[in-house]
Amino acid sequence: MAKEYRFGQPEICERLEMSVSLHTLDRAFDRILRVLDMLKSRMALRAESVQAKSASIEAIRAAVNLELREAFGESDLKDFDEFSRNVKQMENQLIAECMDEAYTRNVTEADA
């Protein structure tokens, strides 16, 4: 598959691109599982259905992680884990800042 290039986009090394892709995939698994739980708690989906779907997603995640271990080896996986932890912290900080800004804006609008 050919790489897409966008004007002004800096080149990144293949290893970093792979780490970003893997981190994104892992976070997608997390978000899907969280949404399924939310839908279950709101009774939009049956608990049995959510359990089956969650088990399938966890099985796919475990299979991907096994392939990663075989492909990368232990030292590269430690680097990936550290990279992923750092990105999660940055994501959480950005979300917290956005939520604070939205909360402040809502409070200001309510007072007006």
C-alpha positions in Angstrom: 0.0 0.0 0.0 1.4 3.4 -1.0 2.0 6.0 1.6 -0.2 9.0 1.5 1.7 12.3 1.7 0.1 15.5 2.8 1.8 18.9 2.1 3.6 20.1 5.2 3.4 16.8 7.0 6.8 15.8 8.5 8.2 12.4 7.7 8.2 10.1 10.6 10.2 6.9 11.0 8.5 3.6 10.3 8.9 2.5 14.0 7.2 5.6 15.3 4.4 5.2 12.7 3.9 1.6 13.8 3.9 2.6 17.5 1.2 5.3 16.8 -0.9 2.8 14.8 -0.7 0.2 17.5 -1.4 2.7 20.3 -4.5 3.9 18.3 -5.7 0.3 17.9 -5.3 -0.4 21.6 -7.2 2.8 22.5 -9.9 1.9 20.1 -10.4 -1.4 21.8 -10.7 0.4 25.2 -13.2 2.9 23.9 -15.4 0.2 22.3 -15.4 -1.8 25.5 -16.3 1.4 27.5 -19.2 2.3 25.2 -20.5 -1.3 25.3 -20.6 -1.0 29.1 -22.3 2.3 29.0 -25.0 1.0 26.6 -25.4 -2.0 28.9 -25.8 0.3 32.0 -28.4 2.4 30.1 -30.2 -0.9 29.2 -29.8 -0.1 25.5 -28.2 -3.5 25.0 -28.8 -6.8 26.9 -26.1 -7.7 29.4 -25.6 -11.1 27.7 -25.0 -9.5 24.3 -22.5 -7.0 25.8 -20.6 -9.9 27.5 -20.4 -11.8 24.2 -19.2 -8.8 22.2 -16.7 -7.8 24.9 -15.3 -11.3 25.0 -14.9 -11.3 21.2 -13.1 -7.9 21.4 -10.8 -9.1 24.2 -10.0 -12.2 22.2 -9.0 -10.1 19.2 -6.9 -7.8 21.4 -5.1 -10.8 22.9 -4.4 -12.3 19.5 -3.0 -9.0 18.3 -0.9 -8.7 21.4 0.5 -12.2 20.9 1.5 -11.4 17.4 3.1 -8.2 18.5 5.2 -10.1 21.1 6.4 -12.5 18.5 7.1 -9.8 15.9 8.8 -7.2 18.1 10.4 -9.1 20.9 10.5 -8.1 24.5 12.7 -5.0 24.4 10.7 -3.3 21.6 7.5 -4.1 23.4 8.8 -2.3 26.5 9.6 0.8 24.4 6.1 0.6 22.9 4.5 0.3 26.4 6.4 3.4 27.6 5.4 5.3 24.4 1.8 4.2 24.9 1.8 5.3 28.6 3.2 8.7 27.7 0.6 9.2 24.9 -2.3 8.1 27.3 -1.1 10.7 29.8 -1.0 13.4 27.2 -4.5 12.4 26.0 -5.9 12.4 29.5 -4.3 15.8 30.2 -5.8 17.2 26.9 -9.2 15.8 27.7 -9.1 17.3 31.3 -8.1 20.7 29.9 -10.9 20.6 27.3 -13.4 19.5 29.9 -12.3 22.3 32.3 -12.6 24.8 29.4 -16.1 23.5 28.5 -17.2 23.6 32.2 -15.9 27.1 32.6 -17.7 28.3 29.5 -21.0 26.6 30.6 -20.7 28.2 34.1 -20.0 31.6 32.5 -23.0 31.3 30.1 -25.3 30.2 32.9 -24.3 33.2 35.1 -24.9 35.7 32.2 
